Structure formats: structure tokens, C-alpha cells
Amino acid sequence: MLDRRLGLTDAVVVGLGAMIGAGVFVAFAPAAARAGSLVWVSLAIAAVVAVCNALSSARLAAQFPAAGGTYVYGRELLGPLPGFLAGWGFIVGKTASCAAMALTVGLYIWPGHANLVAAAAVLLLTVLSVLGVQRTATVAKVLVAIVLVVLAVFLVMAWVVPSGGGAEAVVAGSGATGLAAAEAELAPVPAIDGEAWPARILGVLGGAGFCFFAFAGYARIATLGEEVRDPARTIPKAVMLAISLVIVVYALVLAAIVHVLGVGGVAAGAAPVLEAAERIGGGELAPVVRIAAGIAALGALLGGILGVSRTTLAMARDRHLPAPLAAVHATRRTPYVAEICVGVLVAVIVLLADVRQAIGFSSFAVLVYYLVANTAALRLDRRRRRLPAWVPVLGALGCVTVAGSLPWESVVGGVVVFVVGGAVYAVTRRGMVQPAARSHQA
């Protein structure tokens, strides 16, 4: 067993660091390009699906306070195969997400050597994770505090300090002239705004898929089930507090960047928060935002290594993955072999490839993960679930709808990964160690 060292604040901060770093600096641009001026609807849909998923996950985590998250819930309530596929999707999808966050660190901090910086960041945070989850949570608190302070300053300046151009620059029919007119030519309203309603609805759902990537960090809290004190009370509270705070932050940031850049400007760029900061006043805030984005990505990467390694630990305990990955350090009480392997794998990926395009694939895999979570929550009796049945039903339907609306490359790639996962399960199922047998052996 792992040591239970984390309190409510620690768990909330781990989730905040994972979510804010994973989304606020990168997710709104592709979402706006896909949904156009209805990006607000995309954010709302993603938030509703995320809240349903969070409620289901929180109740499940309280009933099964073990490392592994939905891998454990699916295994216990739905059977070994759904549990395995959930764990497989989480590991593969979040490994790609970790690589993307590491590359974000490199691109913001030292663009000319992004891959090397990304690999160094992965290895450094892996060492930190191996040293102990309490130290990890302390660092996460510092990272989240810095990012929130910078975002607060950005939000105030976005509405108070004049910007070059502004939202009017991209609003059709505004009659803007001069600089605003020039900006309007550079950043027209997204083409999807001129499409028929069926295409716009599909665009909104696809935009929700990109926005959902920004919310997915709360899964990190559930995967720390063996390291949280009083998990039955702490995990549900931590999940809901973290996701509620993030919804507020995301809505405020989206309002600010649309105010400064317009929807077309948000959709046209790769880093809308940085681009908005460059246009506020004389651009003095831009270097600070650049550093904050790197710090936020570090926080997301740290949470990702924690989450993936804990799910790897749980699957290795059941012998679906090599048994040495289940080793726990004698004094640190951390799954050090799983953490080291995850860290090395992510470092290799960022050195060999640009995985930012894998964000859609990561979203698909994680939505399948939460589909299993919502289905598992429905199997709890009403007394243990403490939720109306429509919550996990809505969450499951939302996962299927949003996942199917992602770009076809992401959907096809995700399906292939799960087919491969099914083959791995078929090979390893004979050697699987049942939980009861494992407890007896321990």
C-alpha cells in the first residue's frame, strides 16, 4: 500500500495544476476554430460532461479508494475487460498528453531547443515524483499559485488597459477602420459561422471535445486514491472543488481573450492568451504570460506523471502489465518503477516526435475512459451512488457524442489503440491476478 499523506488542499491543487496547465493556454484556439462564435456553447457542453464525469468518478473513488482510478472501478463493477480498456486508454492517452505538455514547456521557455527542454523537464519531474507525492503536492501548490496570480493580472489588464485593435476588429459589419480594419482582414470570423446549422452543431460538439481536454485533469485526483487521507470524504470534495474553480477560470479567460482578439483572432492563433497579452498596452505582460504558460504546463506534466504511473501500478498488480511495474519504494512508498518507466517513455517521445497533434487522440481515449466510469457508477446501488441516475447517463451520452465529433483522424487512431488494447488483454488475461488472491498473497 502507498502512504496516505495528502489532504483536501493537496488533492484540489493536484487537480487544478493538471487542468489549468492542460487547457487554458492551448485549448481555446482549436475549439474556436471548430465552433466559431458558438465556442461558448462548446465550453458549456464540455463543462456539463466534465461535471457529470466528476460526480460519477468522485462517488466511485469514495467506494474504491485504491490507486488506478476507473481501471479499478470498471474491473470491480463491469468486469475485467472494461476495466482493462479504461486503464489502457488512460495510460496511452495521458502519455500522449504528458508529451504534449512537455513540448509546451519547451516551446514557451526555449523555442529553439523545445525538444531538449521538454525531455529535461520530464526527467526532472519524474525524479521529483519518485522522491515522494507529498513533495510533489507542495511543488504543485507553488506552480498553481503562480499561474493563478498571472492569470488574475491578465484578466484585469484585458478589460482595463487599451489593446491594439480589439474585439471589434473581427466583428463583421462593425465599420472599423485603420488598425482595426487591418486586424479584421487578418483574423476574419471563422468560416464555420457561415455554414448551415448541421455543420455548426457538429462544429460545436467538436469544439467541446477540444475544451474537454482542458478539463480532464480531475482524473488525477481519483488515481491518488491510496495516497489521500480519508478518501471517502476527501476525494469527492476535492474533485468538485477543483472542477468548479476551473470552470470559473476558463469562462473568465475565454471572455478576456475574445474581448481582446475577437473569436476570429482566438481561432487563428496557436497561443491565444499570449497573443492577447502582446496586444494589451505595450505588450509588457507577454513575457510574464510566456513564463506562466511554461509553469502551467509543468504542473500538468507533473499531474500526468502521477496519474499514469498510478494506473500503471494498478494494472501491473493484476499482471496485465509487467509485474516489476507494481514495485513500491521501501521508504518513499511511491511506485518508483512505474514512474521511472513513464518518465523515460515520455522523454523519448518528445525527443523523437512532435505530439501536439495527438491532443485530439488523447481526448478520444480519455472520453472512453469516462464512458466506463459513468457506466460503472450506474452499477452502484442508490445508497452508495448518492447520485440521481441521470447524472452518469448524461455523462456517458456526452462522452460518446463528443468523442464521435472529434476529427476523424483522432477517432480512427483511438479505435486502433483500443483494438490493440483488446489484443493485449487477450494475451495477458490468463496470467491475471485476481484482487482477492493478491490480497491473500500480500
C-alpha positions in Angstrom: 0.0 0.0 0.0 1.0 3.6 -0.6 1.2 6.1 2.2 -1.8 8.4 2.8 -0.1 11.8 3.0 -2.4 14.1 1.0 -5.1 16.2 2.5 -8.0 18.1 0.8 -6.0 21.1 -0.2 -3.2 18.9 -1.7 -5.7 16.9 -3.8 -7.5 20.0 -5.0 -4.2 21.6 -6.1 -3.0 18.5 -7.9 -6.3 18.6 -9.9 -6.1 22.4 -10.5 -2.5 22.1 -11.8 -3.4 19.3 -14.2 -6.5 21.1 -15.6 -5.2 24.6 -15.8 -2.0 23.6 -17.4 -3.7 21.2 -19.8 -6.1 23.7 -21.2 -6.2 27.4 -20.5 -3.2 28.2 -22.7 -3.8 25.8 -25.6 -7.4 24.5 -25.9 -9.4 27.6 -26.9 -7.7 28.2 -30.3 -8.7 24.8 -31.9 -12.1 25.0 -30.1 -12.9 28.4 -31.5 -11.7 27.3 -35.0 -14.1 24.4 -34.8 -17.1 26.1 -33.2 -16.7 29.7 -34.3 -18.7 32.3 -32.4 -20.5 29.4 -30.6 -17.3 28.4 -28.8 -19.2 29.5 -25.6 -21.6 26.6 -26.2 -18.7 24.2 -26.7 -17.3 25.3 -23.3 -20.6 24.8 -21.7 -21.1 21.4 -23.1 -17.6 20.3 -22.1 -18.2 21.7 -18.6 -21.5 19.7 -18.2 -19.9 16.5 -19.4 -16.9 17.1 -17.1 -19.2 17.8 -14.1 -21.2 14.6 -14.7 -17.9 12.6 -15.1 -16.5 14.2 -12.0 -19.6 13.4 -9.9 -19.5 9.8 -11.1 -15.8 9.5 -10.6 -15.9 11.0 -7.1 -18.5 8.5 -5.9 -16.6 5.6 -7.4 -13.4 6.8 -5.8 -15.0 7.0 -2.4 -16.2 3.4 -2.8 -12.9 2.1 -4.2 -10.1 4.2 -2.6 -7.3 2.4 -4.5 -4.7 3.5 -7.0 -5.8 3.1 -10.6 -9.0 5.2 -10.9 -11.5 3.9 -13.5 -9.4 0.9 -14.2 -10.3 -0.3 -10.7 -13.9 0.8 -10.9 -14.5 -0.8 -14.2 -12.9 -4.1 -13.1 -14.9 -4.3 -9.9 -18.3 -3.3 -11.3 -18.3 -4.2 -15.0 -15.7 -6.9 -15.4 -12.0 -7.3 -16.2 -12.2 -6.2 -19.9 -14.0 -2.9 -19.5 -11.6 -2.1 -16.6 -8.6 -3.0 -18.7 -9.7 -0.9 -21.6 -10.3 2.1 -19.3 -6.8 1.7 -17.8 -5.3 1.1 -21.3 -7.0 4.2 -22.7 -5.9 6.3 -19.7 -2.2 5.3 -19.9 -1.9 5.7 -23.7 -4.0 8.9 -23.9 -2.3 10.6 -20.9 1.1 9.5 -22.1 0.5 11.5 -25.3 -0.9 14.3 -23.2 2.2 14.4 -21.0 4.4 14.6 -24.1 2.3 17.5 -25.4 2.6 19.3 -22.1 6.3 18.8 -22.0 6.7 20.2 -25.5 4.6 23.2 -24.5 7.1 23.8 -21.7 9.9 23.7 -24.3 8.1 25.9 -26.9 7.4 28.6 -24.3 10.6 28.6 -22.4 13.2 28.0 -25.2 11.6 27.6 -28.6 14.8 26.9 -30.4 15.5 23.8 -28.3 12.0 22.8 -27.4 12.5 19.0 -27.6 15.6 19.0 -25.3 13.9 21.3 -22.8 10.9 19.1 -22.9 12.9 15.9 -22.2 14.8 17.6 -19.4 11.6 18.8 -17.8 10.1 15.2 -18.0 13.1 13.7 -16.3 13.3 16.4 -13.6 9.7 16.0 -12.7 10.0 12.2 -12.8 12.7 12.4 -10.1 10.5 14.7 -8.1 7.6 12.3 -8.3 9.8 9.3 -7.2 11.1 11.3 -4.2 7.5 11.4 -2.8 4.0 12.5 -3.5 4.0 15.0 -0.6 6.9 16.9 -2.1 5.1 16.7 -5.5 1.9 18.2 -4.0 4.0 21.0 -2.4 5.5 21.9 -5.7 2.1 21.7 -7.4 0.8 24.3 -4.9 3.6 26.7 -5.8 3.0 26.2 -9.6 -0.7 26.7 -9.3 -0.4 29.8 -7.2 2.0 31.5 -9.7 -0.2 30.7 -12.7 -3.4 31.9 -11.0 -1.8 35.2 -10.0 -0.6 35.8 -13.6 -4.0 34.9 -15.0 -5.6 37.3 -12.5 -3.3 40.2 -13.6 -4.0 39.3 -17.3 -7.8 39.3 -16.7 -7.7 42.8 -15.1 -5.4 44.2 -17.8 -7.5 42.7 -20.6 -10.5 44.8 -19.5 -8.8 47.9 -18.1 -5.8 48.6 -20.4 -6.4 49.6 -24.0 -5.3 46.9 -26.6 -4.2 47.2 -30.2 -7.3 46.6 -32.2 -9.7 44.7 -30.0 -12.7 42.5 -30.5 -14.2 45.0 -32.9 -11.5 44.2 -35.3 -13.0 40.9 -36.2 -16.7 41.5 -35.9 -18.3 41.6 -39.2 -20.1 44.8 -40.1 -18.6 46.8 -37.2 -17.4 49.6 -39.6 -13.9 49.5 -38.0 -11.2 51.5 -39.8 -7.5 51.9 -39.6 -5.7 49.4 -37.4 -8.9 47.6 -36.5 -9.8 47.2 -40.2 -6.4 45.7 -40.8 -6.8 43.3 -38.0 -10.2 42.3 -39.3 -8.6 41.3 -42.6 -6.0 39.2 -40.8 -8.5 37.5 -38.4 -11.9 37.1 -40.0 -14.7 35.4 -38.3 -14.2 31.6 -38.5 -15.7 30.0 -41.7 -17.9 27.7 -39.7 -20.1 30.7 -38.8 -21.2 30.8 -42.4 -22.1 27.1 -42.6 -25.5 25.5 -42.3 -26.8 24.6 -38.9 -26.0 20.8 -39.1 -22.4 21.7 -39.8 -22.3 24.3 -37.0 -23.8 21.8 -34.5 -21.1 19.3 -35.4 -18.5 22.1 -35.0 -19.8 22.9 -31.6 -19.6 19.3 -30.5 -16.1 19.0 -31.9 -15.1 22.2 -30.1 -16.5 20.7 -26.9 -14.0 17.8 -27.5 -11.1 20.2 -27.5 -12.5 22.1 -24.5 -12.9 18.8 -22.7 -9.2 18.2 -23.0 -8.8 21.2 -20.7 -11.0 19.7 -18.0 -9.6 16.2 -18.0 -7.1 16.8 -15.1 -9.5 16.0 -12.3 -8.9 12.3 -13.1 -5.5 12.7 -11.4 -7.3 13.1 -8.0 -9.1 9.8 -8.3 -5.9 8.0 -9.3 -4.4 9.1 -6.0 -6.9 7.0 -4.0 -4.3 5.2 -1.9 -2.5 8.4 -1.0 -5.3 10.7 0.2 -6.3 10.8 3.8 -10.0 9.8 4.5 -10.6 9.2 0.7 -14.4 8.6 1.1 -14.8 12.2 2.1 -11.7 13.9 0.6 -11.9 12.7 -3.0 -15.5 13.8 -3.8 -14.9 17.2 -2.2 -11.6 17.7 -4.0 -12.9 16.7 -7.4 -15.9 19.1 -7.2 -13.9 22.0 -5.7 -11.2 21.7 -8.4 -13.6 21.5 -11.4 -15.8 24.3 -10.1 -12.8 26.6 -9.7 -11.6 25.7 -13.2 -14.9 26.3 -14.9 -14.9 29.9 -13.4 -11.3 30.5 -14.5 -11.9 29.2 -18.0 -15.0 31.3 -18.5 -13.2 34.4 -17.4 -10.1 33.7 -19.6 -12.3 33.0 -22.7 -14.2 36.2 -22.1 -11.0 38.1 -21.9 -9.3 36.8 -25.0 -12.4 37.1 -27.1 -12.7 40.7 -25.8 -9.1 41.5 -26.9 -8.7 39.3 -30.1 -12.3 38.5 -31.1 -13.4 35.0 -31.9 -11.6 35.1 -35.3 -8.3 36.1 -33.6 -8.7 33.3 -31.0 -9.3 30.8 -33.7 -6.5 32.0 -35.9 -3.7 31.8 -33.3 -1.9 28.9 -31.6 -1.5 30.6 -28.2 -4.4 33.0 -27.8 -3.6 34.0 -24.2 -0.1 35.0 -25.2 -1.3 36.8 -28.3 -3.8 38.7 -26.3 -1.2 39.7 -23.8 1.0 41.0 -26.6 -1.8 43.3 -27.7 -2.6 44.7 -24.3 -0.9 48.0 -23.8 2.7 47.8 -25.0 2.9 44.0 -24.6 4.7 44.3 -21.3 2.7 41.3 -19.8 3.6 38.9 -22.7 6.9 37.7 -21.2 5.2 37.0 -17.9 2.4 35.1 -19.6 5.0 33.1 -21.5 6.7 32.0 -18.3 3.3 31.3 -16.7 2.3 29.1 -19.6 5.5 27.1 -19.2 4.9 26.8 -15.4 1.3 25.7 -16.1 2.4 23.0 -18.5 4.9 21.8 -15.9 2.1 21.5 -13.4 0.0 19.5 -15.9 3.0 17.3 -16.7 3.6 16.6 -13.0 0.0 15.6 -12.5 0.1 13.5 -15.7 3.2 11.5 -14.5 1.4 10.9 -11.2 -1.8 9.7 -12.8 -0.3 7.5 -15.5 2.1 5.9 -13.0 -0.7 5.0 -10.5 -2.8 3.4 -13.2 0.2 1.5 -14.5 0.8 0.3 -10.9 -2.8 -1.0 -10.6 -2.6 -2.8 -13.9 0.8 -4.3 -13.1 -0.6 -5.6 -9.8 -3.2 -7.6 -11.9 -0.4 -8.7 -14.2 -1.9 -7.0 -17.3 1.4 -5.2 -17.4 4.8 -6.5 -16.3 4.9 -7.3 -12.6 8.0 -5.1 -11.8 5.9 -2.0 -12.6 4.0 -2.7 -9.4 7.1 -2.2 -7.2 6.7 0.4 -4.4 9.8 2.1 -2.9 10.5 0.7 0.6 11.0 4.2 2.2 9.4 6.7 -0.2 6.3 4.5 -0.6 5.9 5.6 -4.2 5.5 3.4 -7.4 9.0 4.3 -8.5 9.5 1.7 -11.2 6.2 2.8 -12.9 7.1 6.5 -12.5 10.6 6.0 -14.0 9.3 4.0 -16.9 6.5 6.5 -17.7 9.0 9.4 -17.4 11.6 7.7 -19.7 8.9 6.8 -22.3 7.5 10.4 -22.4 11.1 11.8 -22.7 11.8 9.5 -25.6 8.6 10.6 -27.3 9.3 14.3 -27.0 12.8 13.8 -28.4 11.6 11.9 -31.5 8.3 13.4 -32.4 6.0 16.5 -32.2 3.0 15.1 -30.5 0.9 18.2 -30.2 -1.4 16.8 -32.9 -2.1 13.9 -30.6 -4.3 16.2 -28.4 -7.4 15.1 -30.2 -6.4 11.4 -29.9 -5.8 12.0 -26.1 -9.3 13.4 -25.7 -10.8 10.5 -27.5 -9.0 8.0 -25.2 -9.9 9.9 -22.1 -13.6 10.2 -23.1 -13.7 6.4 -23.5 -12.2 6.2 -20.0 -15.0 8.3 -18.6 -17.6 6.4 -20.5 -16.5 3.3 -18.5 -16.6 5.4 -15.3 -20.2 6.6 -15.9 -21.3 3.1 -16.8 -19.7 1.7 -13.6 -21.4 4.4 -11.5 -24.7 3.2 -12.8 -23.9 -0.2 -11.3 -23.7 1.2 -7.8 -26.9 0.9 -5.8 -28.7 4.2 -5.0 -27.4 4.2 -1.4 -23.7 4.0 -2.4 -24.1 6.1 -5.6 -25.8 9.1 -3.9 -26.5 10.5 -7.3 -29.6 10.5 -9.5 -29.2 8.0 -12.3 -29.5 10.7 -14.9 -26.1 12.1 -13.9 -24.0 9.1 -15.1 -26.4 8.6 -18.0 -25.9 12.2 -19.2 -22.2 11.8 -18.7 -22.0 8.6 -20.7 -24.1 10.0 -23.6 -21.9 13.2 -23.6 -18.7 11.2 -23.8 -20.0 9.2 -26.8 -21.3 12.2 -28.6 -18.3 14.4 -28.1 -15.8 11.7 -28.8 -17.5 10.9 -32.1 -17.4 14.5 -33.1 -13.6 14.8 -32.9 -11.6 14.9 -36.1 -11.8 11.6 -37.9 -8.0 11.0 -37.6 -8.4 11.2 -33.8 -11.3 8.8 -33.8 -9.6 6.3 -36.1 -6.4 6.4 -34.2 -8.3 5.9 -30.9 -10.2 2.9 -32.2 -7.0 1.3 -33.4 -5.4 1.8 -29.9 -8.3 0.2 -28.2 -8.3 -2.7 -30.6 -4.6 -3.2 -29.8 -5.5 -3.0 -26.1 -8.1 -5.7 -26.6 -5.4 -8.0 -28.1 -3.1 -7.2 -25.1 -5.9 -8.2 -22.7 -6.5 -11.5 -24.6 -2.8 -12.3 -24.2 -2.5 -11.4 -20.5 -5.8 -12.5 -19.1 -4.6 -16.0 -18.2 -1.9 -14.6 -16.0 -4.2 -12.1 -14.4 -4.0 -12.0 -10.6 -7.5 -11.5 -9.0 -7.7 -8.8 -6.3 -8.7 -11.3 -3.6 -5.8 -13.6 -4.5 -3.4 -10.6 -4.5 -4.6 -9.5 -1.0 -4.1 -13.1 0.3 -0.5 -13.1 -1.2 0.2 -9.8 0.5 
